[in-house]
Amino acid sequence: MAPIRIDPGIFKAYDIRGLYPQQLNGEVARRVGCAFVEYLGARKIALGRDCRLSSPELAGAFTEGVRSRGCAVEDIGTVGTDVLYYQVARHHLDGGAIVTASHNPKEWNGLKLVRRGALALSGDAGIKEIKEWVVGGRYAEASPPTGALATASPVEDYARHCLSFVDTDLIPSVKVVLDAANGMGAIGGAAIFDRLPVDAVRMYFDLDGTFPNHPADPLVAANRRDIIERVRAEGAGLGIAWDGDADRCFFIDDTGEYVPGDFITALLGEAFARQEPGARIVYDVRASRAVPDLVRAAGGVPLMNRVGHAFFKKRMRDEDAAFGGEVSGHFYFRDNWYVDNGMIPALLVLERVGREHRRLSEIAAPLRERYHISGEVNSPVADVERALARLAERYRDAHVGRLDGISIDYDDWHFNVRPSNTEPLLRLNLEASSRAAMERRRDEVLSIIRS
């Protein structure tokens, strides 16, 4: 085969991702499959794929590469990332991969790779080596497949696993709007919510890799517009949305207001701490102080962590943490092998609404009244390091943290600014004791970043 150039930029901090077919195509996927097996020394892995139009081709080529190294493949079909994690961990497989670009637009695709226990490979461990080998030209010559190929259908078992986290008798008979964005939330969502007493209003449950209704990224406010309108029109108790590969979960309360991911982390962290005195709860550097405040008040131990699912999963295991949550809508559970899941938080929030006989807006109200957060504000910058240095100098009288980007802490306000892993951007998350103070401090910090 003639030499092909492989773009090293597709190898990201947490996965492999790029434009199809310019950056990521069947030949690249085949070579990554070879490298993945060599890195793990794997004898059997699971493989899933999302509904993107290019996913069958990439999954087939990846399978060819894996099998050519003598490794068996268990094909679990079109599923969400959370189902892939379940299959790898539940059945003690050597690893697994899912073909997905998560929330990226339809032109993109990618590969999320995990080892035994569904521990993610990352740029620090695994993806770095795979990048070196593949970009360096290994595996250019294809070999015939010798590893076995089988199929499995784990969705029903997966649904039962998720339902084991709650007492279904406490789930209220409320109307719930579910937005799958034509992505993989439809698979787990259908299997789970059909077993509950809720009146489920399904939005965009037809799998369609062109994402015709809106992009599959509920973290972006514009992509929540449809579910917010539907919650209000239906008079629903709440709305639940998932990203493209269904490993993230987002909530709309009964008034049509978005409930930020750090508020959900605070509420779920509080619940786990009440159940287990001294429970360790992991949260990310961007989060509202609501998280450590509620966790401590409930008898738990809050642990701040770097952003990113690979870092969270390692910290969860190292600390034997009961629960972890990120602002971005990733939620992690010890009893789910310490990995993130998009369905379990939906069930836990519903259970809390039923147990307390209160609406989600009432449960979240004390947080909205006390903690005033900016949400994430992105700024393109020419020189990331210089911008961070300006912030450190301007706020040198504060407590300055360097866990992930720069964190500035005062008694009545704080913020984190961290660089994007993929673009020349700085991401600001800020919180203050009043809305007016938050807006004033937000604009002040942005002026320094953008100066």
Secondary structure by P-SEA (a helix, b strand, c coil): ccbbbbcccccccccccccccccccaaaaaaaaaaaaaaaccccbbbbbccccaaaaaaaaaaaaaaaabbbbbccccccaaaaaaaaaaaccccccccccccccccccbbbbbccccccccccccaaaaaaaaaaccccccccccbbbbbbbaaaaaaaaaaccccccccccbbbbbbccccccccccccccccccccccccccccccccccccccccccccaaaaaaaaaaacccbbbbbcccccbbbbbccccccccaaaaaaaaaaaaaaaccbbbbbbcccccaaaaaaaaaabbbbbbbcccaaaaaaaaaaaccccccccccbbbbccccccccccaaaaaaaaaaaaacccccccaaaaaaccccccbbbbbbccaaaaaaaaaaaaccccccccccbbbbcccccbbbbbbccccbbbbbbbcccaaaaaaaaaaaaaaaac
